[in-house]
């Protein structure tokens, strides 16, 4: 190739490189993420406009400076070690930090970043390319959301505690006052019946019989309310015994249903925190009520498992199952209320399809400590 031809080829190559450099520079100006290149000594070589905006520094002011200047001083030693490991290992692009890293603006404000680092080969030499996205606002929103959820969970816990106290007090009033008053009315009525003469008009006799029936109904209704308000045996003998009693009573009222409960022998006398047992019991009660109202099932199976530090309860039925795309927000199933009860004690409730056509409601609790 002649000298003239070589010179022409060189000019063309340089023109292409210049064009490619202009294209790359235009792209780097448009991308919303900070893009920073550093040499093998971790000195900054390029700093795009997004990086200038995020860090509040001009490109000229950071040229040749160590990239560590862009993070709080307390993180620099760990960052240097991580960068050295990356240099030794090479390979593909990877996340910087465990998930997020802290950055430092020129005004001293700390910001939270998500970043990727990768190796690139350029005509100027080997470079490491760092891309950073400012997620400070998102991180603050996530923190606020977590704080709000914690406040909501604490409020729910307090409401559940107040609920138990109020229910216990109301049940005591119904039992000790209204229940005894009704019992006294029955005794008085029976005494009146015993004292009345055989010549009592038929209309009066029918009224007395009607009154006796109403008194009996009122006493039965109070007993049912007491059973609904204060789960029998839960406080005295624990969750497994209380659930067994609850399901037996349900079976008496719905003889068409095959209702069963499975409890391992080692868990029959196991006790969990009071608030956890109460939440689990109420979730099972609500789940069974949903089956009776909505599923058309012929069988309900409750299974209890776990240990001293964990509790798992499932309620399976063989009913019509769940419609497609049904989630936890299905109001008529009461799932939202069950989930709130569970979350208040550090547990969870899931809703899904059972082992056969039907629905499974599952309560899961694990001791946090």
Secondary structure, 3 states (H helix, E strand, C coil): CCHHHHHHHHHHHHHHHHHHHHHHHHHHHHCCCEEEEECCCCEEEEECHHHHHHHCCCHHHHCCCEHHHHCCHHHHHHHHHHHHHHHHHCCCCEECCCCCEEEECCCCCEEEEEEEEEEEEECCEEEEEEEEEECHHHHHHHHHHHHHHHHHHHHHHHHHHHHHHHHHHHHHHHHHHHHHHHHHHHHHHHHHHHHCCCCCCHHHHHHHHHHHHHHHHHHHHHHHHHHHHCCCCHHHHCHHHHHHHHHHHHHHHCCCCEEEEEECHHHCCCCCCHHHHHHHHHHHHHHHHHHHHHHCCCEEEEEEEEECCEEEEEEEECCCCCCCCCCCCCHHHCHHHHHHHHHHCCEEEEEEECCCCCEEEEEEEECCC
